[in-house]
Amino acid sequence: MDWIDLRSDTVTRPTPAMREAMARAEVGDDVYGEDPTVNALQHRLAVKLGFEDALFVPSGTQANLIALMAHCQRGDEYLVGMDAHTYKFEGGGAAVLGSIQPQPIPNAGDGSLPLATVEAAIKPLDPHFARSRLLCLENTWHGRPLTLDYLRDARALCDRRGLRLHLDGARLFNAAVALQIPARDIAQFFDSVSVCFSKGLGAPVGSVLCGSRALIDEARRWRKVCGGGWRQAGMLAAACLHALDHHIERLAEDHTRAARLAAGLRGLPAIKLVGQHTNMVFIEVASAHLPAFRVHMEAAGVKLSIGYLPNIRMVTHLDIDDAAVERALTALRSFAP
């Protein structure tokens, strides 16, 4: 079956042009710092986002983990959204591997962390408490881009209270395209930023962590400790370089198609449209109808992440064209439990 996969933008496949770029890549041993394509990717993204240095790693989870471990020591804590990826969906790595305590903060509806709540959660300097060291934000959050005004205020809070500021920017470029600004305008407020290339940017593997030279030196050590040392990784870095050249501006197409998908769902009796932000559409289907909904959508050749909760996310991406949106809409509109 010719499947339409709306589960996530992680399911994208390398384009023929990206595969060709990978095949042509110069390579070397990156643990020795000798892979020219990896070095080119790291330098290019660091300059693009306004940082001194950068580090290419296998995954966004590892990028966030080694960032936290580079910023914090044993017994420190990071303040983070209760529904943030770094807290909820990365296996508790900061606590398990870094002995770093998370302090979860309830996310506001726009994905921000209310700064008054953040400040109230900062621990006093007292042996009874973990040491508050880092605030971690996510952009986009459930597809929602954080505003520059909010980021400016978060930076000011961190400066005033002696915290560092990390961004899980897995979909940083989606946020930048949605706000119609350079990604550097977002990154300027942070001490470190992770960027994922295997989501909307369409690369098969890889994330990059950006920060100061000292932070990246520390992160490079933790990458090795976590088993993330590359060898001839230039073939993968070449895919990311190709994505920087060809797949950023086109993210606007994903946003447009998500808006088209959302518009086509309004008013359906069995499916409630909850919202649409950048390349994500959120719907609800009654829990009692989820088994029938799963069977119906699979029969129509549409893959969705349907679990046991009524909330379902659909994500547009590089492999979803206009025809795929129309096919998905036909299937969704014909669901009648």
C-alpha positions, 0 to 999 in steps of 0.5 A: 500500500502507498501509505500516507504517514502523518505520525511524525516528521521523523518519518521523512526519507532522504530525497534523491538529491540528498542521497547523492550529496551523501554519496559524494561526501568527504569523510574522516575519523570524527573522534580525531576531529578529522572528518571534513564534512562534519567539521563543515557542518559544525562550523556552518551551523555555529556561524548561522546561529551566532555561536562559537562552536557546535557538535554533531551528535546522533540524536536530539535526545543526546544533544539535550542530554550532553548539553544538560551535563555540560551545564550542570554538575551532580546535585544541580537542577534544571527547570523545565516544562512539565510537558517538555521533551527533555523532561517527559520523553527522553527517558529521564536521562538527565537524572539517570545519567547526569544526577541532575534533578528536574524541576518541572513547571506546568506549560502555559497554553502557548508552550511558554513557562510562566516566568513568575512560576519559574522564578518562584521555583528557583531554589535558595542557596542552602544545603537542603536543596538542589542547586538551580543552574539551568532553565530549559525551553522548547521551540516549537512546543506542540508546534507553537513558536515562542515569541521573541518578547517572551525569550527576551524576558526569559533571558533577563530572568536568567541573567538576574538569577544566575541561570544558564538558558538552553533551548531544545530547538528540535524544530527551531527552523519551523519556529523561525519560518513561522515567525518569518525571522532568521533562526539566529534571532531566536538563538541569540537569547540562549547559552546553548541550542540543539537543532534536529535535522531528522525531523522537518529538515528531512535528514536521516540521522543527526542533531547539532548542539551549539554553544560556547567553545568551552561548553562544546569541549565539555559536551564533546567529552560527554558525547564520548562517555554516552557512546556517541563518538562518530567515525566516518560520519561525513556521509550523515553530515552531508545530508544535514548540509544539504538540508540547510541549503534546500529544506529550510524555506520549504518548511512553509509548505508543510505549515500551509498543508497543515493549515489545509488539513485543519481547515478540512476537518472543521465541523466533522461530527466524529472528529473534533479539531483542537488546533493547528500550529506550524506543521502539526494538527491536533484532533480528538476522537472519543476513546470508545471510537479509537479502535474503529478509527484505527481500523478505518484509517489503516484501511485507507492507507493513512498512518496515525499515532493512535493510542488509548487517549482521545488526543491525536497529533498529525504532522505534515512533512517533506513526504506529504504533498497536496495529494496526500493531504486530500487523501487523508481528508477523504479518509478522515471525513468518511469516518462514521462510528 
